[in-house]
Amino acid sequence: MDRSCVNLNDPIQDAISRVRFAPTSNNLLISSWDSSLRLYDVDQCELRLEAPTGGAALLDCCFESESVALSANSDGSIFRYDMRLGNIKAVGNHDDIATCVEYSEETCQVITAGWDKKVKFWDARSASSRCLNNLGTEVESMSLSGLSLMVALNSSVHVYDLRYLYGPVQAKEHAMDIRIKCVRSNLDIEGFVVGSADGKVSLKYLGESNTENAGYAFKCYPKNRGRHHVVVVNDIAFRPSVRGVIVTGDNEGYATVWDVLNRKRLMELPRFPNSIASLNFNHGGQLLAIASSYTYKEATEREELPQIFIDHINEEHIKSAITSSSSKRV
C-alpha cells in the first residue's frame, strides 16, 4: 500500500469537514472551515479550483455532477458551484446551521439538513422546494443510497423513500446512549452503517428484519489498545467493487478496514497525525482520501494545519485478507 500527501501551495488554514471523490474521475472535492471549497485533481496532483464563499464555514459538500458541486454552510446557506464556469449560486437557506448536503440523480433534487430540525428538498430544475419539518432534533449526519435517504437523529436513523416523503419508511432505534456521529449507506448490501461517539459501529439492513439480516454491532478500537479502549468513530466509507468492505476513521487517527458481512477486521492502516475528520473512496475503490484534521468536537485534538492523504489500496490485498483464516471475527 502506498501513501501520498496532498500538497497545496496555499495550505488549508482551518478544519476540513468533508472530502468526496467525483462520480467518475479522481477529482477530489474538499470543504473546510476556512470558507473555501476546493477541487483537487489527484491524478495530476494539481488544485483545479479554490472558491471562497465569503465567511461562513463549509460543513459538508457533494457532487451534483463532474462539473457541479454543492456545499452546506454554517450560516444556513446552500451553494451550488459551476466549476467549469467558475460561478457560485445560492440554492436556498436553512433557519440555522446547515450540516448536510446530498444530491439525488434519480429525482434531480438537492437534499439538505441542519440544526433547524428540517430536511429540505430543492428541485435542481426549478426554484421550488419542500420540507420535512419537526424532526425533533438537529440533523448531524445524512446519507443517500438510490431512493433511500438515511437521516441520523440522536440515537436513531430515519429512513425515507424519496418517492413518498410524508413519513419515515422506517425508524431504526439503536441501543446506544450516545449521539450517532455518522451514517453511511450502500446499495450493494441494501443497508447502512452508523458510527458513534462510544466507538461502536452498527450495521442495519433495509426491509423486513429476520434472524439472518437483522444486522449487528461491533466495537471499533485500535489493535494495540484493546477492546476496552474507546474511540470516536468520525466517518465511515464503503469500498466500491468489494461488497461489504468498509473503512472507519476515528478521533485518534486510526483508519481500520472491516469486512462487515463476515464480521472481520481486515487491516489497520498506518496511523495518521490527527483525527480523521472524513474519508472517501474513488469510484473504482483503488484510492482512499483521508482528511487528517481537528474537528472542533474533541478536547484531545491538536489544532495543527490539516492534511489530506491518498492511500492506494490494492484490491487483491483486500480479497486476500477476507479469505485469510487469521482474520478474527469481531
Secondary structure as a PSIPRED ss2 file (coil, helix, strand):
# PSIPRED VFORMAT (PSIPRED V4.0)

   1 M C   1.000  0.000  0.000
   2 D E   0.000  0.000  1.000
   3 R E   0.000  0.000  1.000
   4 S E   0.000  0.000  1.000
   5 C E   0.000  0.000  1.000
   6 V C   1.000  0.000  0.000
   7 N C   1.000  0.000  0.000
   8 L C   1.000  0.000  0.000
   9 N C   1.000  0.000  0.000
  10 D C   1.000  0.000  0.000
  11 P C   1.000  0.000  0.000
  12 I C   1.000  0.000  0.000
  13 Q C   1.000  0.000  0.000
  14 D C   1.000  0.000  0.000
  15 A C   1.000  0.000  0.000
  16 I E   0.000  0.000  1.000
  17 S E   0.000  0.000  1.000
  18 R E   0.000  0.000  1.000
  19 V E   0.000  0.000  1.000
  20 R E   0.000  0.000  1.000
  21 F E   0.000  0.000  1.000
  22 A C   1.000  0.000  0.000
  23 P C   1.000  0.000  0.000
  24 T C   1.000  0.000  0.000
  25 S C   1.000  0.000  0.000
  26 N C   1.000  0.000  0.000
  27 N E   0.000  0.000  1.000
  28 L E   0.000  0.000  1.000
  29 L E   0.000  0.000  1.000
  30 I E   0.000  0.000  1.000
  31 S E   0.000  0.000  1.000
  32 S E   0.000  0.000  1.000
  33 W C   1.000  0.000  0.000
  34 D C   1.000  0.000  0.000
  35 S C   1.000  0.000  0.000
  36 S E   0.000  0.000  1.000
  37 L E   0.000  0.000  1.000
  38 R E   0.000  0.000  1.000
  39 L E   0.000  0.000  1.000
  40 Y E   0.000  0.000  1.000
  41 D E   0.000  0.000  1.000
  42 V C   1.000  0.000  0.000
  43 D C   1.000  0.000  0.000
  44 Q C   1.000  0.000  0.000
  45 C C   1.000  0.000  0.000
  46 E E   0.000  0.000  1.000
  47 L E   0.000  0.000  1.000
  48 R E   0.000  0.000  1.000
  49 L E   0.000  0.000  1.000
  50 E E   0.000  0.000  1.000
  51 A E   0.000  0.000  1.000
  52 P E   0.000  0.000  1.000
  53 T C   1.000  0.000  0.000
  54 G C   1.000  0.000  0.000
  55 G C   1.000  0.000  0.000
  56 A C   1.000  0.000  0.000
  57 A C   1.000  0.000  0.000
  58 L E   0.000  0.000  1.000
  59 L E   0.000  0.000  1.000
  60 D E   0.000  0.000  1.000
  61 C E   0.000  0.000  1.000
  62 C E   0.000  0.000  1.000
  63 F E   0.000  0.000  1.000
  64 E C   1.000  0.000  0.000
  65 S C   1.000  0.000  0.000
  66 E C   1.000  0.000  0.000
  67 S C   1.000  0.000  0.000
  68 V E   0.000  0.000  1.000
  69 A E   0.000  0.000  1.000
  70 L E   0.000  0.000  1.000
  71 S E   0.000  0.000  1.000
  72 A E   0.000  0.000  1.000
  73 N E   0.000  0.000  1.000
  74 S C   1.000  0.000  0.000
  75 D C   1.000  0.000  0.000
  76 G C   1.000  0.000  0.000
  77 S E   0.000  0.000  1.000
  78 I E   0.000  0.000  1.000
  79 F E   0.000  0.000  1.000
  80 R E   0.000  0.000  1.000
  81 Y E   0.000  0.000  1.000
  82 D E   0.000  0.000  1.000
  83 M C   1.000  0.000  0.000
  84 R C   1.000  0.000  0.000
  85 L C   1.000  0.000  0.000
  86 G C   1.000  0.000  0.000
  87 N E   0.000  0.000  1.000
  88 I E   0.000  0.000  1.000
  89 K E   0.000  0.000  1.000
  90 A E   0.000  0.000  1.000
  91 V E   0.000  0.000  1.000
  92 G E   0.000  0.000  1.000
  93 N E   0.000  0.000  1.000
  94 H C   1.000  0.000  0.000
  95 D C   1.000  0.000  0.000
  96 D C   1.000  0.000  0.000
  97 I C   1.000  0.000  0.000
  98 A E   0.000  0.000  1.000
  99 T E   0.000  0.000  1.000
 100 C E   0.000  0.000  1.000
 101 V E   0.000  0.000  1.000
 102 E E   0.000  0.000  1.000
 103 Y E   0.000  0.000  1.000
 104 S E   0.000  0.000  1.000
 105 E C   1.000  0.000  0.000
 106 E C   1.000  0.000  0.000
 107 T C   1.000  0.000  0.000
 108 C C   1.000  0.000  0.000
 109 Q E   0.000  0.000  1.000
 110 V E   0.000  0.000  1.000
 111 I E   0.000  0.000  1.000
 112 T E   0.000  0.000  1.000
 113 A E   0.000  0.000  1.000
 114 G E   0.000  0.000  1.000
 115 W C   1.000  0.000  0.000
 116 D C   1.000  0.000  0.000
 117 K C   1.000  0.000  0.000
 118 K C   1.000  0.000  0.000
 119 V E   0.000  0.000  1.000
 120 K E   0.000  0.000  1.000
 121 F E   0.000  0.000  1.000
 122 W E   0.000  0.000  1.000
 123 D E   0.000  0.000  1.000
 124 A C   1.000  0.000  0.000
 125 R C   1.000  0.000  0.000
 126 S C   1.000  0.000  0.000
 127 A C   1.000  0.000  0.000
 128 S C   1.000  0.000  0.000
 129 S E   0.000  0.000  1.000
 130 R E   0.000  0.000  1.000
 131 C E   0.000  0.000  1.000
 132 L E   0.000  0.000  1.000
 133 N C   1.000  0.000  0.000
 134 N C   1.000  0.000  0.000
 135 L C   1.000  0.000  0.000
 136 G C   1.000  0.000  0.000
 137 T C   1.000  0.000  0.000
 138 E C   1.000  0.000  0.000
 139 V C   1.000  0.000  0.000
 140 E C   1.000  0.000  0.000
 141 S E   0.000  0.000  1.000
 142 M E   0.000  0.000  1.000
 143 S E   0.000  0.000  1.000
 144 L E   0.000  0.000  1.000
 145 S E   0.000  0.000  1.000
 146 G C   1.000  0.000  0.000
 147 L C   1.000  0.000  0.000
 148 S E   0.000  0.000  1.000
 149 L E   0.000  0.000  1.000
 150 M E   0.000  0.000  1.000
 151 V E   0.000  0.000  1.000
 152 A E   0.000  0.000  1.000
 153 L E   0.000  0.000  1.000
 154 N C   1.000  0.000  0.000
 155 S C   1.000  0.000  0.000
 156 S E   0.000  0.000  1.000
 157 V E   0.000  0.000  1.000
 158 H E   0.000  0.000  1.000
 159 V E   0.000  0.000  1.000
 160 Y E   0.000  0.000  1.000
 161 D E   0.000  0.000  1.000
 162 L C   1.000  0.000  0.000
 163 R C   1.000  0.000  0.000
 164 Y E   0.000  0.000  1.000
 165 L C   1.000  0.000  0.000
 166 Y C   1.000  0.000  0.000
 167 G C   1.000  0.000  0.000
 168 P C   1.000  0.000  0.000
 169 V C   1.000  0.000  0.000
 170 Q E   0.000  0.000  1.000
 171 A E   0.000  0.000  1.000
 172 K E   0.000  0.000  1.000
 173 E E   0.000  0.000  1.000
 174 H C   1.000  0.000  0.000
 175 A C   1.000  0.000  0.000
 176 M C   1.000  0.000  0.000
 177 D C   1.000  0.000  0.000
 178 I C   1.000  0.000  0.000
 179 R C   1.000  0.000  0.000
 180 I E   0.000  0.000  1.000
 181 K E   0.000  0.000  1.000
 182 C E   0.000  0.000  1.000
 183 V E   0.000  0.000  1.000
 184 R E   0.000  0.000  1.000
 185 S E   0.000  0.000  1.000
 186 N E   0.000  0.000  1.000
 187 L C   1.000  0.000  0.000
 188 D C   1.000  0.000  0.000
 189 I C   1.000  0.000  0.000
 190 E C   1.000  0.000  0.000
 191 G E   0.000  0.000  1.000
 192 F E   0.000  0.000  1.000
 193 V E   0.000  0.000  1.000
 194 V E   0.000  0.000  1.000
 195 G E   0.000  0.000  1.000
 196 S E   0.000  0.000  1.000
 197 A C   1.000  0.000  0.000
 198 D C   1.000  0.000  0.000
 199 G C   1.000  0.000  0.000
 200 K E   0.000  0.000  1.000
 201 V E   0.000  0.000  1.000
 202 S E   0.000  0.000  1.000
 203 L E   0.000  0.000  1.000
 204 K E   0.000  0.000  1.000
 205 Y E   0.000  0.000  1.000
 206 L C   1.000  0.000  0.000
 207 G C   1.000  0.000  0.000
 208 E C   1.000  0.000  0.000
 209 S C   1.000  0.000  0.000
 210 N C   1.000  0.000  0.000
 211 T C   1.000  0.000  0.000
 212 E C   1.000  0.000  0.000
 213 N C   1.000  0.000  0.000
 214 A C   1.000  0.000  0.000
 215 G C   1.000  0.000  0.000
 216 Y E   0.000  0.000  1.000
 217 A E   0.000  0.000  1.000
 218 F E   0.000  0.000  1.000
 219 K E   0.000  0.000  1.000
 220 C C   1.000  0.000  0.000
 221 Y C   1.000  0.000  0.000
 222 P C   1.000  0.000  0.000
 223 K C   1.000  0.000  0.000
 224 N C   1.000  0.000  0.000
 225 R C   1.000  0.000  0.000
 226 G C   1.000  0.000  0.000
 227 R C   1.000  0.000  0.000
 228 H C   1.000  0.000  0.000
 229 H C   1.000  0.000  0.000
 230 V C   1.000  0.000  0.000
 231 V C   1.000  0.000  0.000
 232 V C   1.000  0.000  0.000
 233 V E   0.000  0.000  1.000
 234 N E   0.000  0.000  1.000
 235 D E   0.000  0.000  1.000
 236 I E   0.000  0.000  1.000
 237 A E   0.000  0.000  1.000
 238 F E   0.000  0.000  1.000
 239 R C   1.000  0.000  0.000
 240 P C   1.000  0.000  0.000
 241 S C   1.000  0.000  0.000
 242 V C   1.000  0.000  0.000
 243 R C   1.000  0.000  0.000
 244 G C   1.000  0.000  0.000
 245 V E   0.000  0.000  1.000
 246 I E   0.000  0.000  1.000
 247 V E   0.000  0.000  1.000
 248 T E   0.000  0.000  1.000
 249 G E   0.000  0.000  1.000
 250 D E   0.000  0.000  1.000
 251 N C   1.000  0.000  0.000
 252 E C   1.000  0.000  0.000
 253 G C   1.000  0.000  0.000
 254 Y C   1.000  0.000  0.000
 255 A E   0.000  0.000  1.000
 256 T E   0.000  0.000  1.000
 257 V E   0.000  0.000  1.000
 258 W E   0.000  0.000  1.000
 259 D E   0.000  0.000  1.000
 260 V C   1.000  0.000  0.000
 261 L C   1.000  0.000  0.000
 262 N C   1.000  0.000  0.000
 263 R C   1.000  0.000  0.000
 264 K E   0.000  0.000  1.000
 265 R E   0.000  0.000  1.000
 266 L E   0.000  0.000  1.000
 267 M E   0.000  0.000  1.000
 268 E E   0.000  0.000  1.000
 269 L C   1.000  0.000  0.000
 270 P C   1.000  0.000  0.000
 271 R C   1.000  0.000  0.000
 272 F C   1.000  0.000  0.000
 273 P C   1.000  0.000  0.000
 274 N C   1.000  0.000  0.000
 275 S C   1.000  0.000  0.000
 276 I E   0.000  0.000  1.000
 277 A E   0.000  0.000  1.000
 278 S E   0.000  0.000  1.000
 279 L E   0.000  0.000  1.000
 280 N E   0.000  0.000  1.000
 281 F E   0.000  0.000  1.000
 282 N C   1.000  0.000  0.000
 283 H C   1.000  0.000  0.000
 284 G C   1.000  0.000  0.000
 285 G C   1.000  0.000  0.000
 286 Q C   1.000  0.000  0.000
 287 L E   0.000  0.000  1.000
 288 L E   0.000  0.000  1.000
 289 A E   0.000  0.000  1.000
 290 I E   0.000  0.000  1.000
 291 A E   0.000  0.000  1.000
 292 S E   0.000  0.000  1.000
 293 S C   1.000  0.000  0.000
 294 Y C   1.000  0.000  0.000
 295 T C   1.000  0.000  0.000
 296 Y C   1.000  0.000  0.000
 297 K C   1.000  0.000  0.000
 298 E C   1.000  0.000  0.000
 299 A C   1.000  0.000  0.000
 300 T C   1.000  0.000  0.000
 301 E C   1.000  0.000  0.000
 302 R C   1.000  0.000  0.000
 303 E C   1.000  0.000  0.000
 304 E C   1.000  0.000  0.000
 305 L C   1.000  0.000  0.000
 306 P C   1.000  0.000  0.000
 307 Q E   0.000  0.000  1.000
 308 I E   0.000  0.000  1.000
 309 F E   0.000  0.000  1.000
 310 I E   0.000  0.000  1.000
 311 D E   0.000  0.000  1.000
 312 H E   0.000  0.000  1.000
 313 I C   1.000  0.000  0.000
 314 N C   1.000  0.000  0.000
 315 E H   0.000  1.000  0.000
 316 E H   0.000  1.000  0.000
 317 H H   0.000  1.000  0.000
 318 I H   0.000  1.000  0.000
 319 K H   0.000  1.000  0.000
 320 S H   0.000  1.000  0.000
 321 A H   0.000  1.000  0.000
 322 I H   0.000  1.000  0.000
 323 T H   0.000  1.000  0.000
 324 S C   1.000  0.000  0.000
 325 S C   1.000  0.000  0.000
 326 S C   1.000  0.000  0.000
 327 S C   1.000  0.000  0.000
 328 K C   1.000  0.000  0.000
 329 R E   0.000  0.000  1.000
 330 V C   1.000  0.000  0.000
